Amino acid sequence: MFGNNYNQVVVALKSNFSEKTAMRLLYKLEQQTIKFAHLSKQIIELTKEAEKRWLG
């Protein structure tokens, strides 16, 4: 699901903005996606730690 939405955003940016603007916005999207991935990993690690501590 996330990959499909990401691809749709890329297509929309390339269709509606100049190449330079689209590339700048794609760079920002990439940086936010990296942050999102790091946060997701932290959430998973904290969830496992909490489960171990409180349920294990």
C-alpha positions as CSV (number, residue, x, y, z in Angstrom):
1,M,0.0,0.0,0.0
2,F,2.7,2.5,1.0
3,G,4.7,1.7,-2.2
4,N,1.7,2.3,-4.4
5,N,1.0,5.7,-2.8
6,Y,4.6,6.7,-3.1
7,N,4.6,5.8,-6.8
8,Q,1.4,7.9,-7.3
9,V,3.1,10.9,-5.6
10,V,6.1,10.5,-7.9
11,V,3.9,10.4,-11.0
12,A,1.9,13.4,-9.8
13,L,5.0,15.5,-9.0
14,K,6.5,14.8,-12.4
15,S,3.3,15.6,-14.2
16,N,2.4,18.8,-12.4
17,F,5.8,20.5,-11.7
18,S,8.9,21.4,-13.5
19,E,11.7,18.8,-13.4
20,K,13.7,21.0,-11.0
21,T,10.8,21.5,-8.6
22,A,9.8,17.8,-8.8
23,M,13.3,16.7,-8.0
24,R,13.5,19.0,-5.0
25,L,10.1,17.8,-3.7
26,L,11.1,14.1,-4.3
27,Y,14.3,14.7,-2.3
28,K,12.2,16.1,0.6
29,L,9.8,13.1,0.3
30,E,12.8,10.7,0.4
31,Q,14.2,12.4,3.5
32,Q,10.8,12.2,5.3
33,T,10.4,8.5,4.2
34,I,13.8,7.7,5.8
35,K,12.8,9.4,9.0
36,F,9.5,7.5,8.9
37,A,11.4,4.2,8.5
38,H,13.6,5.0,11.5
39,L,10.7,5.9,13.6
40,S,8.9,2.7,12.6
41,K,11.9,0.7,13.6
42,Q,12.1,2.4,17.0
43,I,8.4,1.8,17.6
44,I,8.8,-1.9,16.9
45,E,11.9,-2.1,19.2
46,L,10.1,-0.3,22.0
47,T,7.0,-2.5,21.6
48,K,9.1,-5.6,21.8
49,E,10.8,-4.2,24.9
50,A,7.5,-3.3,26.5
51,E,6.0,-6.8,25.8
52,K,9.1,-8.5,27.2
53,R,9.0,-6.3,30.3
54,W,5.3,-6.3,31.0
55,L,4.0,-9.4,29.4
56,G,6.9,-11.8,29.5
